[in-house]
Amino acid sequence: MKPNIIFIILLLLSIATIRFGKDAIVANNVLIKQTYLAAETPIFIAKEEENKISPLYYYNHPQLFVPIAQYHRDKNQNKESYWLRKRIFLNAGSSTGQYVLSFANLTFVDLTLIDGDDKVIDHRKAGLFRKTNSLSGNDGRDHFIIHLDAKKHYTILLRVKHIKGYIPEYDFHLQTQLDYLKKTQRINIIHAFMEGAIIVLLLYIAFAWLVSRYRPYIWIFFFLLFIGFYSYGLQSQFTDLCFPNTPQLGWSLVSVFRNLAGISFSLLTIAFLNLRKISRLYYKLILCLMLVVFIAAVFNFVNNYYLANFKQSNWINIALGVLYVAYFSNLFISLWKKIDKMQRFLTYSGIFLVTGISILLYFGLVLKEQSIQYVSMLTQFFVLCITMILLIGIRLKLRKSELDHHKSTEIIVQERTVELKKANDALYEQQIQLLQKNRYIETLIDEVNHRVKNNLQLLYSLGSLYKAGEHHGSQDIQPIQSMQDRIHAMMLVNQLLVYNQNSQLKLNILVIETVNYLRQMHDPEETVAVHVDVGQHWLITTNTSIPLALIITELLTNSYKYAFPKGRDISPEIHLSIIKNDYGTTMRFEDNGIGAKKIVSGGSFGIGLVKDLTRQIKGKVTINSQNGFKYLFEFNNII
């Protein structure tokens, strides 16, 4: 929508507003003519004399009254009390019953009803500023319910005091109670529908803010809330409900609600348009406008409540309305190209706002105080239109933000996907390189193991060839056999490591294989009982396995060679146990051989080798040679 289209729409709405205002005035005049007060007898008016407030005084002095059409209104008519007098009788065909005498906007009205016999039959009080406890039974602030007999004629005396600063409009209407209820029912239904719609929108906005936490929802909520209070405050139900004994306070707050609604809409404009960034000038101007409105709200409240000068406050509000129209019209036209499609919904709502303010200004200037009966309904209609347009704009803006967020998220995800793909490709290449290196290392390890195995096997075979020679005695063979035992222990460790393809091997397999080999080499007939107690699932490392295998080999070899000489009656036994506890690992080796009386330090190569191997794996050994050799090894967590 372009700015020139906005001008066309505003022009059309202004023409429609003027036409509607004229029709409203004509309809109001027709309503007056249709009442029973528009009979042949005229309405007379008289100014209240000092200290003369008795109705009978003015009834008995008809010369004080002049026809209201001939009365020249003076400037003090809005401060003093006046008496109205009219002789009424029901038209032909009318029945006896309850009738309603209604009026609009008058602050204090006293009714005195006198029949044809000059007898006062009723006296009532009403008025917008009248306390509730001063009203009669079914009467309201703006109407009396009186009983009239179709066969009689009456004189009505009305004492009117209007203190709102306006020249009072004596627009009294006499209707049957049924006709009055029909009229008020139609109006109440429209108000109820409008107020129900406002409450529903308030609940929707509150829930929307709780879900999205989008700040403009707050200002729309307060804008709609204050406008709702404003339109409801223009109805007498607001005063009856909230301020029954201080009605002037209730009417004084109406203007405050309107000004607070204007401030809320200004804050909404700042937040929704991000006005501080796109135009510092209009941002400063709207801050000044809000300050002026706030000052005017305080002044109007004081002026209305303490001075009852509602007319002056109304002129101030009209001036504020002109400022609002001028500011927002220039704002939306100037910033049209700087705002996006979603923000332009605020412009569309601004059109309704400017139009509504223009209509209210027109009514205020033409109808003055009588415009109150139209303002409430028009305000509710326009605020509902404005709110719905704003909610549509905010919803589209939030939707666009969500789509932009999803789009940016998708871009980030795509970028991260590309980065992850590159990282995966690099990892894949590194994995391939590692696999190649592992294969190369495995090949080297296999080659080394193969060569170690071959070299150990070569040494072992050389010892076997040496022992098979014909010119070697038993003393020459024993060192060779000891060497072969040690070589076999290392070959066994190497074989188990290759088999397991790991840097660890099972301790029980190593011990059992070593014991079986040495039994086969030194005790093929199994005359010596060997008892082994080792856990099945214990693992040891390469650095520990070779020294431990050599230690067991040395101990078993020494026992087989020296512990059990021939001719002993005791059955030879060897006990080997390895125990794991919280403090480390303990290995016990015992035989029931002949033992030794004394162990000479450095006298035995085997024992020296055992001690050196024990120190190599950070252990300690204790040897007891009485009644057989007993070895106690203590290691620090070799398992």
N, C-alpha and C positions, 0 to 999 in steps of 0.2 A: 504494500500500500504506500503510495507516494504522498508527500505533504499536500499537494493540491487537492487530492481526493479527500484528505482530512478536512480541508476547508469546505468542500462541497457538503460532506456529511454534517459538519457543524452547522452550516447554513440551513440545511433541510431540517435538522433537529430543532434549530432555533425557531423556524417558521411553524413547525408542529407544536412547539412549546407555547408560542404566542396564541396559536389557534386554540390549544387546549385550555389556556388561561382564560380566554374570552368565553369559551363554552362553560367553564367552571363558574364564572361570574353569572352568566345567564341562568344556569341551573340553580344557583344559590338564590337568585331573585325569584325564580319560579317557585321554589320551595317556600319562600316567605309568603307569596301570594296564595298558596294552597292551604295555609293554616287558618284556624278559626279567628286569629287576631286580625286578619285582613277583611274584617266585615265593614259594615257601613260606618260604624262609629270610629272616629279618629283616636290616635294615641296622644295624650297630653303630657307635658313635662313641666316640672317646676324645680327651681333650685331650693335646696333645703335652707331654711332660715336658722339663724343661730339659736341654739337651745330649743329647737322645735323638732322633736323626733317622733312624736306620737302620730300614728297613722290616722287616727280620728281627726286630728287637727287639719290634716291635708284633705281628708274626705269632706270635712265640713267647710272648707274654704276652696271651692272649685275655682274661684277667681284668680288664684295664684298660678293656675296652669295655663299654658298656651299650647296650641297644636305643635307637635314635634317638627312638622315640616316647616313651620314658621320660626322655629327657635334658632337664634344665632349662637353658635357655639363659641364660647370664649376659651382663652388659653388655660384657665384654671379648672376646666371641666374634668381634667384627668386627676384632680386632687380632692375635689369636694364631692359631697353627696347630692344626688338628684332623685326626685320622685317622679315616677311614671304613673299615669292614671288612664284606665280604659274600661269602658263599659262593654261587657261581653254577654252574648246569649247564643245558644246553640242553633244551628241552622235547622230548617225543617227536615225531618227524617232522621235527625240525630237522636240518640237514646241517652238515657241517664246512665252514668257510669264513671269510671276512672279516666281522667285525662292527664296528659303530661304537658307541663309548661317548661320548655327547654330554652337554653341560651348558650352562648359560646364566649369563653375567655374572660368574663366579668369576675372580678375578684371577690366582691361581697354583694349579695342580693338578699333583701328581706321582702317576703311576700305577705300581703294582707288581703284576704278575700272577704268581701262584704256582700251580703245578699240584698234583694230588693226591699227588705224591711229595715235597711240601715243597720243591720246586725253583723258584727264581725264573727264569722264562722270558722275562720282558719288563719293561722299566723305561722309562717315557716321562715327558715334561714338556709341559705346555700351560698355558693361561690367557690372559686378555685382556691382561694386562700383561707377558706373557712375550715376550722378544725372538725374532725370527724364526729366528736362527741357533741358538736353544736347542730349537726344535721338531724332532721326528723326521720323516723322509721325507714321508709323505702325511698326517700329522696336521695339524690346524688349531688355532687358538687355543681353539676351543670343542668339540673332539672328539678322540678317539683312534681309530685303526683297529687292531684287534687280531685275531689269528687264534685261533679256538676249535675244538676238536675235539669233535664231538657225543658221543663215548664217554667223555669225561673230565669231571671237575668241577674247578673252579678257585676260588681265593680272590683277591679283588681288594682291594688296599689303596690307599686314596686319601689323599694328604696335601694338605689344603686350607688355603690362607691367603688370606683375603679382606680387602683393605685399603681398600675404597671407603667405609667408614663404615657400611655396611648390615650387618645380621645375615645371614650367608650362607644361601641356600636351596640345599639339597643335592638338586637336581632332576636327577639323572643318569638317562639313558635308554640302554638297550642295544638296538640294532636291527641287523638285517642291513644290509649295505652298500647293497643294492638299495632297501630301504624308506627308508633315510636319504636316499639320492640322490633318490628320488621326492619326499620331503617338501621337501627343500631346492630341488629343481628348480622345484616349483610356486611357492615363495616367490620364487626368483630371477627367474622369468618375470614375476611381478607387479611386482617391483622394476624389472626392465629396461623393462617397458612404461611404468611411471610415470616413470622417469628419462629415457627417450626422449622422452616427452611434454614433460617439463620442458625438455629441450635444444631441442626444436622451438620451444616458446614463447619461450625465451630468444633464439633466432635471429630469430624474428618480431618480438619487441619491439625488438631491436637495429636491425633494418632499418626498422621503423616510426619509431623515434626519428631515424634518419639522414634519413628523408624529411620528417618533420613538425617535428622539433626541439621536440616538445612535452615539457615537463619531467617530467610524471608518468610518462612511459615510463621515465625513468631510475630512479625509485624502485621502480616495478614490477619492473624488471630486477633491481635489487639485492635486493629482497624475495624474488623467486623464486630468485635465485642463492644467497642465504644459506640459504633453506629447503632448497634442493636439497643444499647442503653438509651441512646439519644432518641431514637424513634419510639421506644417504649415509654420514655419519660415524657413525651408529648401527649400521652394518653393519661386520663385521670386514674387508671388502675395503678400506675406506678406510684403516684402520691398516696393513694389509699393504702397500698401494701407496705410501702417503706417509710413514709413520713405522714402518718395519719394526723398527728397533732402539730406538725411543723411543715405544712404544705408549701410554704414559700421557699423553704430550703430545697425541697424536691424540685421545684420549678427552676431554682437558681442553678442546680447542678446540670440541667439539660444543656445549657450552653457550654459547660465544661466538657461534657462528653463529646460534643461536636468538635471542639478544639483538640481534644486528645486524639480523636480519630484522624484529624488532619495531620497531627504530628506523627502518628503511626504510619500513615500513607507516605509521608516524607521519608521516614526511616526505611520503609520498604523500597522506595525509589533509590535511595543510596545503596542499599544492599543488593538489589536485583540488577541494577544497571552498573554496579561497581563505579559509581559516579565519581568517587575520589580520584580514580585513575584516568577516566576518559575525559573529564572536564573539571579542572580545579575551580573555574569561575562559578559554574552552576552548583558545585559542591558548597562553596562558601555562601552563595546566595540562599541555598535551601537551609543552611544552618542559621542564617540570619532570619529567614522566614519562620523557622521553628521557634526561634527565640521570641520573635514578635507575637506569634500565636500563643506561646506559653504566657507571656506577660498579659496578653489580652484575655486569656482564660482566667487568670487570677483577678484582673480588674473587673471583668464581667461578673464573676461570682460575688465579689464584694459589692459591686454596684447593684446587683439584683437583690441580694439577700438583705443588705443593710439599708439601701436607699430605694429599692423597688423601682429602679429606673430601667425597666426592660426595654423601653424604646431606644434609649441611648446605646445599650448593649447590642441591640439588633442592628443599629447603624454601624457599629464597630464590626460586627460579624459580616455585614454586607461588604464593608471595605476589605476585610480579610478574604472574602470570597472573590472579589475582584483581583486581589493579589494572587490567589491560587490559580485563577483562570489565566492571568497574564503569564505567570511563571511556568506553569506546566505546558501551556501552548507553545511558548518559545523554546522550552526545554526539548520537547519531543520533535519539533520542527528542526531545531539546530543539530540535534544528535541523531537524527534518523539514519544517516549513513554510517555512523560509528557503532551502532548497536547491531547485534545479530538478530536472526529471525525470531529466536525465542524471547529475546528481550523486547521485541516489538509488541509482544502481547501486553506489556505494561503500557505501551502507547495506546493500544486499543481500549484498555481499561481506562486510560486517561481521558479518552474521548467521552466515555460515559460519565467520568467524574466531572469533566468540564461542562458537559451538557446538564448533568444534574445540578451542579452549582449555579449554572445560568438560569435554570428553571426556578430554583429556590430564590435567586436574586430577583427574578421577575415577579414572583409571587410576593416577596417581601416588599418590593417597591410599589406594586399595584394594590395588592390585597392587604398589605401591612399585617396587622394582628390577626385578621381573618384567615391568613394563609396557613395558620397552624393546623387547621382541619385537613389540609392537603399534604402538608410537608411530611408527616409521619409515613404515610403510605408511599409517597414518591421516593422518599429516602430509602425505605426498605427495598423497593423495586430496583433502584439504581445500584444500591450496594450489593444486592444479590448478583446482578449482572457483572459488576466490577469484580466481585470475588470469584465468580466462576471463570471469567476470562483469565484472571491472574493464576488460578489453580491450573488451568489448561497450560498456560505459559510455563509455569514452574515445573509441571509434570513433563512437558516436552524438553525443557532445559535439563532436568535430571536424567531423562532418558538419553539425551544427547551426551551428557557427561558419562553415563554408563557405557554407551557405545564407544566413546572416545577412550575411556579407560580400558574396555575390552580390546579395542584395536591396539592401543599402546602395549597392553599386556601380551597380545599375540605377537607384536613386533619384538618385544623383549624375549618372549619364549622362542621365537624363531632365531633370534640372535644367539640366545643361549644354546639352542639346539645345534646351530652351526659350530659354536665354540666347543660344545661337548663332542660333536662328530670329529672335529679336528683333534681334540684331546684323545678320543677313542682311537683314532687312526694312529696318533703318535704312540699311545700305549700298546696298540697292536704291533706296531713296528718294533717297539722295545721288547714286547713279549717274544716276537719272532727272534730278535737278536739274543734274548736271554735263553730261549730254547736252543738256539744254535750253540751258544756258549756252554749251556748245560750238557748238550750232546758231546761237545768237544772235551769238556771236563770229564764227563763219564768215560769217554774213550781213553783219555789220559789215565784216569783212575784204574780202568780195566787193564790198561797196558802196564801200569805200575804194579797192580795186584798180580798180574800174570808174571811179571818179571820177579817180583818178590817171591811168589810161590815157586817159580822155577829155580831161583837161587837157593831158597831154603830146601827145596827138594834135591837140588844138586849137592848141597852140603850133607843132607841126610843120606843120600845115596853113596857119597864118598865114604861116610862113616860105615855104612853097611858093607861096602867093598873092602874097607880096611879090616873089618872084623872077620870077613870071610877068608882072609889070608891064612896060609898054613904055618907061618913062622911067628905068630903072635900069641903070647901067653895071656892068661886071664887078667894079670895086672895091667897089661897094655890095653885090653879091651874095655875095662871099666871106665876110664876117662872118656873113651869114644862113646860108650853107651850114655854116659851122663850128658855129653854134648848133644847126642841125638834126642834125648828126652827134652832138653831145653829147646832144641830146634823144633821138635814136634809141638811143643806148647805154643810156640810162636806161629807155626803153621796152622794149628787149630784155631787160634784167634783170627788169623787172616781168612781162613776158610769160612768161619761163622760170619765175619763182617761182610764178605762177598755174598754169602747166602742171604743175609738179612737186608742187604742194600741200605744199610743205615750205619750211623756212627755209634750205635749202641747194640748190645747183644744180651741174650738172656744168661743170667749168672748160673742157673742150675744146669743148663746144657753144657756150658763151659766146664763146670766142675765135674759133671758126670763123664763127659768125653775124656777129660784128662785122667780121671781115676781109671776108667776102663782101659785106656791105652797103657798106662803104667802097670796095671794088673796083668795085662796081656804080655808085656815085656818082661816083668820081673816075677810074676807069680801066675804062670799059665795054669797051674793046677788049683789055684784059688785056695791055698792053705791058710791065707790070712783073710779074716772077715773085715771088710771095709764098710763102715756105716756113715752114710752121707745124709745130712739134714740141711737143705737149702730151699728157700722160697721159690715157687715156680714162676712168678711173674716179675721178679726183680731184674732190672736192667742196669748194666754198667757201661761206661764209656771205653773208647779204645785206649786212652791214656792209663786207665786203671786195669783193663782186662789183661794186658800182656804181663805187667809186673805181678798181678795176682795169680795168673796161670803159672808163671815161673816159680812163685813162692810155693804153691801147692805141689808143683813137680818136684822141687827140691825136698820138701818135707816127706812126700811119699817115697821118693827114691832113697833117702837116708833111712827111712823105716824099713823098707824092703831089704836094703843092703846090710844094715847093722843091728836092727832092733831084735831080730828073731833068729838067733843061732840055732843050730840043730841040737836035738837032745833035750829041749825044754818040755816040761809037762803041761804048761799053761797054753791054752788055745790063743794064738796070736789074733789081736784085734786092733783096728784103727778106727778112730772116731773123728769125723770132720763135720763141723756145724758152723753155719753163718747166721747170725741173728741181727736183725735191725731193730733199733729202739729210738727213743726221742733224742738221745745224745749222740748217736752215730751208729757205726756198724762194728760188731764184734765177731771175730772168727776164732774158733777153738780147734786145735788139732792135738789129738792124744793117741799114744800107742801104749800097749802094755808090755813093751820090750824090756830089754835089760837096762836101758838108760845109761847114765854115766855118773861117776862119782863127782866129777868136776869138769866144768866147761872151761877150756883154756881159750882166752881171747885171742883171736887170730889163728887158732890152731886148726880150724875147720873152714875150708873154702865154702862149703854149702851153707853153714850158719852165717858166715859173713855176707854171702850173697843174699840170704834171706833178709838180714838186717838192712842191707843197702836198698833192696827193693821195697822194703816196708817204709823206709824214710822217703823214698821216691814218691810214694803215693800218700805222704804225710800221715803216717801211722806210727804206732808204737807196738813193740813186741816184748812179751815177758816169757822167759824160758825156764822151765823146771825139769831137771833131768833125773830126779829121784823116782825109782820104780817106773821107768819109761819116760819118754820125752813128752812134755806137755807145753804147748805153745798157745799163748793168748795174744791175739792181735786186736788192736783198737784203732779204728779208722774214723775219719770225720766225713760222714755222708758220702761214701763212695757209691752208694746205691741210689 
